[in-house]
């Protein structure tokens, strides 16, 4: 959910609780999420309007959730889950960049890299 003022809120419909919140750099007029929900592209409500792309919810938990949404083979998921659990995100980035598209589809790779690179900054 995007609230007024550019606040991102992840809401759990089953428990009626807010899971995460983050602020965007500017207030969006229109926004769209990347395929696995790691990045948001939006047109900012300033003059002139500008296209922005952000990774608003960068955390190890979000990286793990995105990995699960990718629905990869068990062996691949296990490998990247181990990187997340151990906090070796730099090694994960290396393997993501070198893995073939037959193992990790491009959209999944982009979303995982967006979060991982944000964590490394």
C-alpha positions as CSV (number, residue, x, y, z in Angstrom):
1,X,0.0,0.0,0.0
2,X,1.3,3.5,-0.8
3,X,-0.1,6.1,1.5
4,X,-0.2,9.9,1.2
5,X,3.2,11.4,1.5
6,X,5.0,8.5,-0.2
7,X,4.9,6.1,2.7
8,X,5.1,2.4,1.7
9,X,3.2,0.1,4.1
10,X,3.2,-3.7,3.8
11,X,0.0,-4.9,5.4
12,X,-0.9,-8.5,6.4
13,X,-4.6,-9.0,5.4
14,X,-4.9,-12.1,7.5
15,X,-3.8,-10.6,10.8
16,X,-4.8,-7.0,10.0
17,X,-1.3,-5.8,11.0
18,X,1.3,-3.6,9.5
19,X,4.5,-5.7,8.7
20,X,6.9,-3.0,7.4
21,X,6.9,0.7,6.5
22,X,9.4,2.8,4.5
23,X,9.3,6.3,3.0
24,X,10.0,7.0,-0.6
25,X,12.3,9.8,-1.6
26,X,9.3,11.7,-3.1
27,X,5.6,11.5,-3.3
28,X,4.4,9.4,-6.2
29,X,1.7,10.3,-8.7
30,X,1.7,6.8,-10.2
31,X,3.7,3.7,-9.2
32,X,4.4,0.1,-10.3
33,X,6.2,-2.7,-8.5
34,X,8.8,-4.9,-10.1
35,X,7.7,-8.5,-10.8
36,X,8.8,-9.9,-7.3
37,X,8.0,-6.7,-5.4
38,X,11.6,-5.6,-4.5
39,X,11.6,-2.4,-6.5
40,X,9.1,0.4,-7.1
41,X,9.1,2.7,-10.1
42,X,7.1,5.8,-9.8
43,X,6.6,9.3,-11.3
44,X,7.3,11.8,-8.6
45,X,4.8,14.6,-7.9
46,X,7.3,17.4,-8.3
47,X,7.7,19.9,-11.2
48,X,8.9,18.6,-13.6
49,X,7.8,15.1,-12.8
50,X,10.6,12.6,-12.6
51,X,10.8,8.8,-12.9
52,X,12.4,7.2,-9.8
53,X,13.2,3.6,-9.0
54,X,13.8,2.6,-5.4
55,X,14.2,-0.4,-3.3
56,X,12.2,0.8,-0.3
57,X,12.2,-2.4,1.9
58,X,15.8,-3.6,1.9
59,X,16.3,-6.0,4.8
60,X,17.5,-9.6,5.2
61,X,13.8,-10.6,5.9
62,X,12.7,-8.9,2.6
63,X,15.5,-10.6,0.7
64,X,14.4,-14.0,2.1
65,X,10.7,-13.2,1.2
66,X,11.7,-12.2,-2.3
67,X,13.7,-15.4,-2.7
68,X,10.6,-17.4,-1.7
69,X,8.4,-15.4,-4.2
70,X,10.8,-16.4,-7.0
71,X,9.8,-20.0,-6.5
72,X,13.2,-21.4,-7.6
73,X,14.3,-25.1,-7.5
74,X,14.9,-26.3,-3.9
75,X,18.7,-26.6,-4.4
76,X,19.0,-23.0,-5.6
77,X,16.7,-21.7,-2.9
78,X,18.7,-23.5,-0.3
79,X,22.0,-22.1,-1.5
80,X,20.8,-18.5,-1.5
81,X,18.9,-19.0,1.8
82,X,22.2,-20.1,3.3
83,X,23.9,-16.8,2.2
84,X,21.0,-14.8,3.7
85,X,21.2,-16.8,7.0
86,X,25.0,-16.3,7.3
87,X,24.9,-12.7,6.2
88,X,27.3,-13.3,3.3
89,X,25.4,-11.0,0.9
90,X,28.6,-10.1,-1.1
91,X,29.0,-13.8,-2.0
92,X,25.3,-14.0,-2.8
93,X,25.7,-11.1,-5.2
94,X,28.6,-12.8,-6.9
95,X,26.6,-16.0,-7.4
96,X,23.5,-14.2,-8.6
97,X,25.5,-12.4,-11.2
98,X,27.2,-15.6,-12.5
99,X,24.1,-17.9,-12.3
100,X,22.6,-18.8,-15.7
101,X,19.1,-17.5,-16.6
102,X,17.9,-21.2,-16.7
103,X,18.6,-21.3,-12.9
104,X,17.4,-17.8,-12.0
105,X,15.0,-15.9,-14.3
106,X,16.1,-12.3,-15.1
107,X,13.3,-10.6,-13.2
108,X,14.0,-12.6,-10.0
109,X,17.7,-11.9,-10.3
110,X,17.1,-8.2,-10.7
111,X,14.9,-8.0,-7.6
112,X,17.2,-10.1,-5.5
113,X,20.2,-8.0,-6.7
114,X,18.4,-4.7,-5.9
115,X,17.8,-5.7,-2.3
116,X,21.3,-7.3,-1.9
117,X,23.1,-4.3,-3.3
118,X,21.0,-1.9,-1.1
119,X,22.1,-4.0,1.9
120,X,25.7,-3.7,0.9
121,X,25.6,0.1,0.8
